[in-house]
Amino acid sequence: MRSSSIKKFLIFSLLLVFGITFCEARALDRPPAAKQTKGAVKSAPRKGKKVGIKGPKSVKKVQREQAAKDRRKKKDYENYVKENQKRSIEIQTPEVQSRMKQNIKNADNNYKAKKKKNASSTRRAGNKYR
């Protein structure tokens, strides 16, 4: 009985010693707390900040050219729509032309009134329509 209790005590002490040395080795592996925070950023990063990833110049050039093409295409489409609107008014009789022009004016006035009402009623909508 005595030898079994000695064996248990010996095993327990060995586990305790190896456990402590293992923990100390892990602690030595890691730098102290002061050194860990030294290189870290002290303030929180901004939420709205965009991080740009730089790519090759050829990619940037192609992207710029594509954006220019898109702008040209959009502008051409807007001009096409305006010309079609003018043509659709021109081919009508004078009475219909005057009525169409009046309808356009009424629609513009209604839009402005709605926009003004929203801007005055809520701050968020006011910022939206600026």
C-alpha positions, -999 to +999 in steps of 0.1 A: +000+000+000+028+023+008+046+017-025+014+025-045+009+058-027+045+067-033+040+058-070+009+080-072+027+109-055+057+105-078+035+105-109+015+135-097+047+155-089+062+146-124+030+158-141+030+189-121+066+197-129+062+190-166+030+210-167+046+240-152+077+238-175+054+235-205+034+266-195+067+285-188+080+276-222+048+288-238+051+321-219+087+326-230+077+320-266+054+351-265+067+387-261+057+407-231+024+427-232+042+460-236+060+448-267+028+433-282+010+466-281+039+488-292+035+481-329-003+479-328-026+507-340-038+527-310-070+541-325-098+521-341-098+521-379-123+543-396-154+527-409-157+548-441-121+545-452-117+525-484-086+505-489-074+506-525-056+477-540-032+487-566-031+467-598-009+467-629-009+499-650-024+481-679-054+471-659-059+506-647-057+519-682-083+494-695-106+504-666-102+541-674-110+535-711-140+514-702-153+541-678-149+567-706-168+544-730-196+540-705-198+578-700-199+583-738-225+557-742-247+571-715-244+606-729-253+594-764-283+576-750-295+607-732-291+627-765-310+600-784-339+602-759-340+640-761-341+639-799-368+613-799-389+634-775-385+665-797-394+645-828-424+630-812-437+665-803-428+679-838-449+654-857-481+662-837-507+687-846-504+722-830-532+715-805-516+682-794-482+699-792-494+726-768-512+699-747-480+678-746-459+708-736-484+717-708-483+680-696-445+682-693-446+714-674-472+700-650-452+669-644-421+690-637-440+711-612-455+681-595-420+666-591-406+698-577-435+701-552-430+665-541-393+669-537-398+701-517-424+685-494-401+655-487-371+678-481-390+699-456-407+670-438-376+648-431-340+656-428-330+623-443-351+629-474-338+664-476-303+652-478-314+626-504-327+652-528-298+676-526 
